[in-house]
Amino acid sequence: MSELAEFPGCELIERGLADYAAGQVTPESCLLAVAWGRLQRNGLPLPARTPERFPEPELQLYELLRREGGDAYSRYNALLRRLISFEQSLAQHHHRL
């Protein structure tokens, strides 16, 4: 993903991919599951999907953040904004190819 390293939120996607491959349910792997279809449609190579691990990724993400303490709602929205920024950058990149 070196060519995508400059995209906002790339670190979240890279961590999500690593966590997903390791079978870990983390905020980053939940974000990856939230955007799976859009990322795949825009050319991001993804491993085989196991949807049973993430039946409701948005709810899983929020629950993980809530358990960590602090303002889960604000953190949830901030992560989704970063994800959307990454998706938009990826889509622009994909359409230029």
C-alpha distances in whole Angstrom, upper triangle without the diagonal:
4,5,5,6,10,10,13,12,9,10,12,10,8,12,13,11,12,16,16,15,18,20,20,21,20,20,16,16,19,17,14,18,19,17,16,18,16,13,14,16,13,11,9,9,11,14,17,19,22,23,26,24,23,27,26,23,24,28,26,24,27,29,26,26,30,31,29,32,32,31,29,29,28,25,24,25,23,20,20,20,17,16,17,16,12,14,16,13,11,15,16,13,13,17,17,15
4,5,5,8,10,13,13,10,11,14,12,10,14,15,14,15,18,19,18,21,23,23,24,23,22,18,19,22,20,18,21,22,20,19,21,20,16,17,19,16,14,12,13,15,17,21,23,25,27,30,27,27,30,30,26,27,30,29,26,29,31,29,28,32,33,31,33,33,32,31,31,29,26,26,26,24,21,22,22,18,17,19,17,14,16,17,14,13,16,16,13,15,18,17,16
4,6,7,9,12,13,10,13,15,13,12,16,17,16,17,21,21,21,23,26,26,26,25,24,20,21,23,20,18,22,22,19,19,20,18,15,16,17,14,13,11,13,16,19,22,23,26,28,31,29,28,31,30,27,28,31,30,27,30,32,30,30,33,34,32,35,34,33,32,32,30,27,27,26,24,22,22,21,18,17,18,16,13,14,15,12,10,14,13,10,12,15,14,13
4,5,5,9,10,7,10,12,10,10,14,14,14,16,18,19,19,22,24,23,23,22,20,17,18,20,17,15,19,19,16,16,18,16,12,14,16,12,11,10,12,14,17,21,21,24,25,28,26,25,28,27,24,24,27,26,24,26,29,27,26,30,31,29,31,31,30,28,28,26,23,23,22,20,18,18,17,14,13,14,12,9,11,12,9,8,11,12,9,11,14,14,13
4,6,8,9,6,8,11,10,9,12,14,14,15,18,19,19,21,23,23,23,21,20,16,18,20,17,16,20,20,18,18,20,18,15,17,19,16,15,13,15,16,19,23,23,26,27,29,27,26,29,28,24,25,28,26,23,26,28,26,25,29,30,27,30,29,28,27,27,25,22,22,22,19,17,18,17,14,14,15,13,10,13,14,11,11,15,15,12,15,18,17,17
4,6,9,7,9,12,12,12,15,17,17,18,21,22,23,25,26,25,25,23,21,18,20,22,18,18,21,21,19,20,22,19,16,19,20,16,16,15,17,19,22,25,26,28,29,32,29,28,30,29,26,25,29,28,24,27,29,27,26,29,31,28,30,29,28,27,27,24,22,22,21,18,17,18,16,13,14,15,11,10,13,13,9,11,14,13,11,15,17,16,17
4,6,6,9,11,10,11,14,15,16,18,20,20,22,24,25,24,23,21,19,16,18,19,16,15,19,18,15,17,18,15,13,16,17,14,14,13,16,17,20,24,23,26,26,29,27,25,27,26,23,22,26,25,22,24,27,25,24,27,29,27,28,27,26,24,24,22,20,20,18,16,14,15,13,10,10,11,8,6,9,9,6,8,11,11,10,13,15,15,16
4,6,8,9,10,12,14,14,16,18,19,20,22,24,25,23,22,19,17,14,17,17,14,14,18,17,15,17,19,16,14,18,19,16,17,15,18,19,22,25,24,26,26,28,26,24,26,24,21,20,23,23,19,21,24,22,21,24,26,24,25,24,22,21,21,18,16,16,15,12,11,12,10,7,8,9,6,5,9,9,8,10,13,13,13,15,18,18,19
4,5,5,7,9,10,11,13,15,16,17,19,20,21,19,18,16,13,10,13,14,11,11,15,14,13,15,17,15,13,16,18,16,16,14,16,16,19,22,21,23,23,25,23,21,23,21,18,17,20,19,16,18,21,19,17,21,23,21,22,21,20,18,18,16,14,14,13,11,8,10,9,5,6,9,7,5,9,11,10,11,14,15,15,16,19,20,21
4,5,5,6,9,10,11,12,14,15,17,18,20,19,18,16,14,11,13,15,12,11,15,15,13,14,17,15,12,15,17,14,14,12,14,14,17,20,20,22,22,25,22,21,24,22,19,19,22,21,18,20,23,20,20,23,24,22,24,24,23,21,22,20,17,17,17,14,12,13,12,9,8,11,9,6,10,12,10,10,13,15,13,15,18,19,19
4,5,5,6,8,10,11,12,14,15,17,18,16,16,14,12,9,12,14,12,11,15,16,15,16,19,17,15,17,20,18,17,14,16,15,17,21,20,22,22,25,22,20,24,22,19,19,22,20,17,19,21,19,18,22,22,20,22,22,22,20,21,19,16,16,17,14,11,13,14,10,10,13,12,10,13,15,14,14,17,18,17,19,22,22,23
4,6,5,6,9,10,10,12,14,15,16,14,13,11,9,6,8,10,8,8,12,12,12,13,16,15,13,16,18,17,17,14,15,14,16,19,18,19,19,21,19,17,20,19,15,15,18,16,13,16,18,15,15,18,19,17,20,20,19,17,18,17,13,13,14,12,9,11,12,8,8,11,11,9,12,15,14,14,17,19,18,19,22,23,23
4,5,5,6,9,10,10,12,14,15,14,14,12,10,7,8,10,8,6,10,11,10,10,14,13,10,12,15,14,14,10,12,11,13,16,15,17,17,20,17,16,19,18,14,15,18,17,14,17,19,17,17,21,21,20,23,23,22,20,20,19,16,15,16,14,11,12,13,10,8,11,11,8,10,13,13,11,14,17,16,16,20,21,21
4,5,5,6,9,10,11,12,14,14,14,12,12,8,9,12,11,9,13,14,13,13,16,16,12,14,17,16,15,11,12,11,12,16,16,18,19,21,18,18,21,21,17,18,21,19,17,20,21,19,19,23,23,21,24,24,24,22,23,22,19,18,19,17,14,15,16,13,12,15,15,11,13,16,15,13,17,19,17,18,21,22,21
4,5,5,6,8,10,11,12,11,11,9,9,6,7,11,10,9,12,14,14,14,18,18,15,17,20,19,18,14,14,13,14,17,16,17,18,20,17,16,20,19,16,17,19,17,14,17,19,16,16,20,20,18,21,22,22,20,21,20,17,16,18,16,13,15,17,13,12,16,16,13,15,19,18,17,20,22,21,21,25,26,25
4,5,5,6,8,10,10,9,9,8,8,4,4,7,7,6,9,11,11,11,15,15,12,14,17,17,16,13,13,11,12,14,13,14,15,16,13,13,16,16,12,14,16,14,12,15,17,14,15,19,19,18,21,22,21,19,20,20,16,15,17,16,12,13,16,13,11,15,16,13,14,18,17,16,19,21,20,20,24,25,25
4,6,5,6,9,10,10,11,11,11,8,7,10,10,7,10,12,12,11,14,15,12,13,16,16,15,11,10,8,8,11,11,13,14,16,14,14,17,18,14,17,19,16,15,19,20,17,19,22,22,21,24,25,25,22,24,23,20,19,20,19,16,16,18,16,13,17,17,14,15,18,18,16,18,21,19,19,23,24,23
4,5,5,6,9,9,11,10,12,9,8,12,12,10,13,16,15,14,18,19,15,16,20,19,18,14,13,11,10,13,14,14,16,18,15,15,19,20,17,19,21,18,16,20,20,18,19,22,22,20,24,25,26,23,25,25,21,20,22,21,17,19,21,18,16,20,20,17,18,22,21,19,22,24,22,22,26,27,26
4,5,5,6,5,7,7,9,7,6,9,11,10,11,14,15,14,18,19,16,17,21,21,20,16,15,13,12,14,13,13,15,16,12,13,16,17,14,16,18,14,14,17,17,14,16,19,18,17,21,23,23,21,22,23,19,18,21,20,16,18,20,18,16,20,21,18,19,23,22,21,23,26,25,24,28,29,29
4,5,5,6,7,8,10,9,5,9,10,8,9,12,13,12,15,17,14,15,19,19,18,15,13,10,9,10,9,9,11,12,9,10,14,15,12,15,17,14,13,17,17,15,17,20,20,20,23,25,25,22,23,24,20,19,21,21,17,18,21,18,16,19,21,18,18,22,22,20,22,25,24,23,26,28,27
4,5,8,10,12,14,12,9,12,14,11,12,16,16,14,17,19,16,16,20,20,18,15,13,10,8,9,10,10,13,14,12,13,17,18,16,19,20,17,17,21,21,19,21,24,23,23,26,28,28,25,27,27,24,22,25,24,20,21,24,21,19,22,23,20,20,24,24,21,23,26,25,24,27,29,27
4,6,9,11,14,12,10,13,15,13,14,18,18,17,20,22,19,19,23,24,22,18,17,14,11,13,13,12,15,15,12,14,18,19,17,20,21,17,17,21,20,17,20,23,21,21,25,27,28,25,27,27,24,23,25,25,21,22,25,23,21,24,25,22,23,27,26,24,27,29,28,27,31,32,31
4,7,9,13,12,9,11,14,13,12,16,17,16,19,21,19,19,23,24,23,19,17,14,12,12,11,10,12,12,8,11,14,16,14,17,18,14,15,19,18,15,18,21,19,20,23,26,26,23,25,26,23,21,24,24,21,22,25,23,21,24,25,23,23,27,27,25,27,30,29,28,31,33,32
4,6,10,10,7,9,12,12,12,15,17,16,20,21,19,20,24,24,24,20,19,16,14,15,14,12,13,13,9,11,14,15,13,16,16,12,12,16,15,12,15,17,16,16,20,22,23,20,22,23,20,18,22,21,18,19,22,21,19,22,24,22,22,26,26,24,27,30,29,28,32,34,33
4,7,8,6,7,10,10,10,12,15,15,18,20,18,20,23,24,23,20,20,16,15,16,14,12,12,12,8,8,11,12,9,12,12,8,9,12,11,9,12,14,13,14,17,20,20,17,19,20,17,15,19,19,15,17,20,19,17,20,22,20,21,24,25,24,26,29,28,28,31,33,33
4,5,5,6,9,10,10,12,14,15,19,20,18,20,23,23,23,20,20,17,17,18,16,15,15,15,11,11,14,13,10,12,12,9,7,11,10,7,9,12,12,11,15,17,17,14,16,17,14,13,16,16,12,14,17,16,15,18,20,18,19,23,23,22,25,27,27,27,30,32,32
4,6,5,6,9,10,10,13,14,18,18,17,19,22,22,22,19,20,17,18,19,17,16,16,16,13,11,14,13,9,10,11,8,5,8,9,7,7,11,11,10,13,15,14,11,13,14,10,9,12,12,9,11,14,13,12,15,17,16,17,20,21,20,22,25,25,25,28,30,30
4,5,5,6,9,10,11,12,16,16,14,16,19,19,19,16,17,14,15,17,15,16,15,17,14,12,15,14,10,11,13,11,8,11,13,10,11,15,15,14,17,18,17,14,16,16,12,11,13,12,9,11,13,11,10,13,15,13,14,18,18,17,20,22,22,22,25,27,27
4,5,5,6,9,10,10,14,15,13,15,18,18,18,15,15,12,12,14,12,12,12,13,10,9,13,12,9,11,13,10,9,12,13,11,13,16,16,16,19,20,20,17,18,19,15,13,16,16,12,13,16,14,12,15,17,15,15,19,19,18,20,23,23,22,25,27,27
4,5,5,6,9,10,13,14,13,15,18,19,19,16,17,14,14,15,12,12,11,12,9,7,10,9,5,7,9,7,6,9,11,9,11,14,15,15,17,19,18,14,15,16,14,11,13,14,11,11,14,13,11,14,16,15,15,18,20,18,20,23,23,23,26,28,28
4,5,5,6,8,12,12,11,14,16,16,17,14,16,13,15,16,14,14,13,15,13,10,13,11,7,8,11,10,7,10,13,11,12,15,16,16,18,19,18,14,15,15,12,10,11,12,8,8,11,10,7,10,13,11,11,15,16,15,17,20,20,20,23,25,25
4,5,5,6,9,10,8,10,13,14,14,11,12,10,11,13,11,12,11,14,12,10,13,12,9,10,13,12,10,14,16,14,15,19,19,19,22,22,21,18,18,19,16,14,15,15,11,11,13,12,9,11,13,11,11,14,15,14,15,19,18,18,21,23,23
4,5,5,8,10,10,11,14,15,15,13,13,11,11,12,9,9,8,11,9,7,9,9,6,9,11,10,10,13,15,14,16,18,19,20,22,23,22,19,19,20,17,14,16,17,13,12,15,14,11,13,16,14,13,17,18,16,17,21,21,20,22,25,25
4,6,8,9,10,12,13,14,16,14,16,13,15,15,12,13,11,13,12,9,10,8,6,6,10,10,9,12,14,14,15,17,19,20,22,22,20,17,16,17,15,12,13,14,11,9,12,13,9,11,14,13,11,15,17,15,16,19,20,19,21,24,25
4,6,5,6,8,10,11,13,11,13,11,14,14,12,14,12,15,15,12,13,12,9,10,14,14,12,15,18,17,18,21,22,22,24,25,23,20,19,19,17,14,14,15,12,10,12,12,8,9,12,10,8,11,13,12,12,16,17,16,18,21,21
4,6,5,6,9,10,11,9,10,8,10,11,9,11,10,14,13,11,13,12,10,12,15,15,14,17,19,19,20,23,24,24,27,27,26,22,22,22,20,17,18,18,15,13,16,15,11,12,15,12,10,14,15,13,13,17,17,15,18,21,20
4,5,5,6,9,10,10,11,10,12,12,10,13,12,15,16,13,14,14,13,14,17,18,17,20,22,22,23,26,27,27,30,30,28,25,24,25,23,20,20,21,18,15,17,17,13,13,16,14,11,13,15,13,12,16,16,14,16,19,19
4,5,5,6,9,9,12,11,14,15,13,16,15,19,18,16,17,16,14,15,19,19,18,20,23,23,23,26,28,28,30,30,28,25,23,23,22,19,18,19,16,14,15,14,11,10,12,11,7,10,12,9,9,12,13,11,13,16,17
4,6,5,7,5,8,8,12,13,12,15,15,19,18,16,18,17,15,16,19,19,18,21,23,22,23,26,27,27,29,29,28,25,24,24,22,19,19,19,16,14,15,14,10,10,12,9,7,10,11,8,8,12,12,10,13,15,15
4,5,5,5,7,7,10,11,11,14,14,18,18,16,18,18,16,18,21,21,20,23,25,25,25,28,30,30,32,32,31,28,27,27,25,22,22,22,19,17,19,17,14,14,16,13,10,13,14,10,10,14,13,11,13,16,15
4,6,7,10,10,14,14,14,17,17,21,21,19,20,20,19,20,23,23,22,25,28,27,28,31,32,32,34,34,32,29,28,28,27,24,23,23,21,18,19,18,15,14,16,14,10,12,13,10,9,12,12,9,11,14,13
4,6,9,11,15,16,16,19,19,23,23,21,22,22,20,21,24,24,23,25,28,27,28,31,32,32,34,34,32,29,28,28,26,23,23,22,20,18,18,17,14,13,13,11,8,10,10,6,5,9,8,6,8,11,10
4,6,9,12,14,15,19,19,23,23,21,23,23,21,22,26,25,24,27,29,28,29,32,33,33,35,35,34,31,30,30,27,25,25,24,21,20,20,18,16,16,16,13,11,12,12,8,8,11,9,6,10,12,10
4,6,10,12,13,17,18,21,20,19,21,21,19,20,24,23,21,25,27,25,26,29,30,29,32,32,31,28,28,27,25,23,23,22,19,18,19,16,14,14,15,11,10,13,12,8,10,12,11,9,12,14,13
4,7,10,11,15,17,20,19,19,21,22,20,22,25,23,22,26,27,26,27,30,31,30,33,34,33,30,30,30,27,25,25,25,21,20,22,19,16,18,18,15,14,16,15,12,13,16,14,12,16,17,15
4,7,8,11,13,16,15,15,18,19,16,19,22,20,20,23,25,23,24,28,28,28,31,32,31,28,28,28,25,23,24,24,20,19,21,19,16,17,19,15,14,17,17,14,15,18,17,15,18,20,18
4,6,9,12,15,14,14,17,19,17,20,22,20,20,24,25,23,25,28,28,28,31,32,32,29,29,30,27,25,26,26,22,22,24,22,18,21,22,18,18,21,21,17,19,22,21,19,22,24,22
4,7,10,12,12,13,15,18,16,20,22,20,20,24,25,23,26,29,28,29,32,34,33,30,30,31,28,26,27,27,24,23,25,24,20,22,24,21,19,23,23,20,21,24,23,21,24,26,24
4,6,9,9,10,12,14,13,16,18,17,17,21,22,21,23,26,26,26,30,31,30,27,27,28,26,23,25,25,22,21,23,22,19,20,23,20,18,22,23,20,21,24,23,21,24,27,25
4,6,6,8,9,12,12,16,17,15,16,20,20,19,22,24,24,25,28,30,30,26,27,28,26,23,25,26,22,21,25,24,20,22,25,22,21,25,26,23,24,27,27,25,27,30,29
4,5,5,6,9,9,13,14,13,15,18,18,18,20,22,23,24,27,29,28,24,24,26,24,21,23,24,21,20,23,22,19,21,24,22,20,24,25,23,23,27,27,25,27,30,29
4,5,5,9,10,14,14,12,15,18,17,17,20,22,22,23,26,28,28,24,25,27,25,22,24,26,22,22,25,25,22,24,27,25,23,27,28,26,27,30,30,29,31,34,33
4,6,9,9,13,13,10,12,15,15,14,17,19,19,20,23,26,25,22,23,25,22,20,22,23,20,20,23,23,20,22,25,23,22,26,27,25,26,30,29,28,31,33,33
4,5,5,9,9,8,10,13,13,13,15,17,17,19,22,24,23,19,20,22,19,16,19,20,17,16,20,20,17,19,22,20,19,23,25,23,24,27,27,26,29,31,31
4,6,9,9,8,11,13,13,14,17,18,19,21,23,25,24,20,20,23,21,18,20,22,19,18,21,22,19,21,24,23,21,24,27,25,25,29,29,28,30,33,33
4,6,6,6,9,10,11,12,14,15,17,19,21,22,21,17,17,19,18,14,16,19,16,15,19,19,17,18,22,21,20,23,25,24,24,28,28,27,29,32,32
4,5,5,6,9,10,10,12,14,15,17,19,20,19,15,15,17,15,12,14,16,13,12,16,16,13,15,18,18,17,20,22,21,22,25,26,25,27,30,30
4,5,5,6,9,10,11,12,14,16,17,18,16,12,12,14,13,9,11,13,11,10,13,14,12,14,17,17,16,19,21,21,21,25,26,25,27,30,31
4,5,5,6,9,10,10,12,14,16,17,15,12,12,14,13,10,13,15,13,13,16,17,16,17,21,21,20,23,25,25,25,28,30,29,31,34,34
4,5,5,6,9,10,11,13,15,16,16,12,13,15,14,11,14,16,13,13,17,18,16,18,21,20,20,23,25,24,26,29,29,29,31,34,34
4,5,5,6,9,10,11,13,14,13,10,10,12,10,7,11,12,10,10,14,14,13,15,18,18,18,21,22,22,23,26,27,27,29,32,32
4,5,5,6,9,10,11,12,11,7,7,10,9,6,9,12,10,11,14,15,14,17,19,20,20,22,24,24,26,28,29,30,32,34,35
4,5,5,6,9,10,12,12,8,10,13,12,10,13,15,14,14,18,19,18,20,23,23,23,26,28,27,29,32,32,32,35,37,38
4,5,5,6,9,11,12,9,11,13,11,10,13,14,13,14,17,17,17,20,22,21,22,25,27,26,28,31,31,31,34,36,37
4,5,5,7,8,8,5,8,10,7,7,11,12,10,12,15,15,16,18,20,20,22,24,25,26,28,30,31,31,34,36,36
4,5,5,7,8,5,8,11,9,9,13,14,13,15,18,19,19,21,23,24,25,27,29,29,31,33,34,34,37,39,40
4,5,9,10,8,12,14,12,12,16,17,16,18,21,21,21,24,26,26,27,29,31,31,33,35,36,36,39,41,41
4,7,9,8,12,13,11,12,15,15,14,17,19,19,20,23,24,24,26,28,29,30,32,34,34,35,38,39,40
4,7,7,10,11,10,12,15,15,15,18,20,20,21,24,25,26,27,30,31,31,33,35,36,37,39,41,42
4,6,9,9,9,11,13,13,14,17,18,19,21,23,24,25,27,28,30,31,33,34,35,37,39,40,41
4,6,6,6,9,10,11,12,15,16,17,19,20,22,23,25,26,28,29,30,32,33,35,37,38,40
4,6,5,6,9,10,10,12,14,15,16,18,20,21,22,24,26,27,28,30,31,32,34,36,38
4,6,5,6,9,10,11,12,14,15,17,19,20,21,23,25,26,27,29,30,31,33,35,36
4,5,5,6,9,10,11,12,14,15,17,19,20,21,23,24,26,27,29,30,32,33,35
4,5,5,6,9,10,11,12,14,15,17,18,20,21,23,24,26,27,28,30,32,33
4,5,5,6,9,10,11,12,14,15,16,18,20,21,22,25,26,27,28,31,32
4,5,5,6,9,10,10,12,14,15,16,18,20,21,23,24,25,27,29,30
4,5,5,6,9,10,11,13,14,15,17,18,20,21,23,24,26,28,29
4,5,5,6,9,10,11,12,14,15,16,18,20,21,22,24,26,27
4,5,5,6,9,10,10,12,14,15,16,18,20,21,22,24,26
4,5,5,6,9,10,11,12,14,15,17,18,20,21,23,25
4,5,5,6,9,10,11,12,14,16,17,18,20,21,23
4,5,5,6,9,10,10,12,14,15,16,18,20,21
4,5,5,6,9,10,10,12,14,15,16,18,20
4,5,5,6,9,10,11,12,14,16,17,19
4,5,5,6,9,10,10,12,14,16,17
4,5,5,6,9,10,10,12,14,15
4,5,5,6,9,10,11,12,15
4,5,5,6,9,10,11,13
4,5,5,6,9,10,11
4,5,5,6,9,10
4,5,5,6,9
4,6,5,7
4,5,5
4,5
4
